[in-house]
Amino acid sequence: MSTPIVGLSPRGSAADIPRSISRQLVELAVRNGVHGRAVRNAAVLAHPEVLARCRDLPELAVE
């Protein structure tokens, strides 16, 4: 993931969200991974290893 740009909201920007092979944003896959749910479309991700990094980010931790 890229480093968030200074001045943006704490949620970052669309540049921080992983993309599929066809360059579409995959917010649902990230949300499901962060919440511990199965990610059904991981095969279409350009870099599926990003889901593990998103799951471990403290700023995305589920309370």
N, C-alpha and C positions, 0 to 999 in steps of 0.2 A: 504494500500500500504506500501511497505517496504521503509525504508530510503535509498536514493541513496548512493552508495559506493563512498567514497572520491577518486578523481582522474578520475572519469568517466566524459563523456561529460555532459553538462547541461540537455540533454534529458534523462539521466538516463540509465537504462539497461533493458533488456527483463524481468528481475525479477520484475520490476515495473509495467508491463503491466498486466491487469486482464486476467484471463483465463476462458475458458469454463469448463463445467463439465468433458469433455474428456481431459482437460489440454492443449488445443490449445490456442494460443494467440488470443486475440480479439481486435486488433488494430482498425479495422473499426468501431466497436461499440463505442469505446472510442472517435475516431475522430468525428463520427456523433453526439455523445452526447455533446462534447465540442463545436461543431458548431451549436448546437441547433436543429439538425435534429432528426427525429424519429429513434430510435434504434429498428430495426426489430427483432433481434435475442436475445433480453434480457432474454428470457426464458431459453436459453442454458448456461447462465453465472453461474459459481459456486457461485459467490457472487454479485448479481445484484446491491446491494447498493453501490458498488465501483464506478459505473458510476456517481452518484451524487457527490462523493468526487472528481473525476477527473474533473467534470464540474466546480467545485469551486476552482481549483488550479490556483493561479495567474500566474504561469509559463506556463500554457497551455492556458491562455486567448487569445482570438482571437482579433486581432487589426483591 
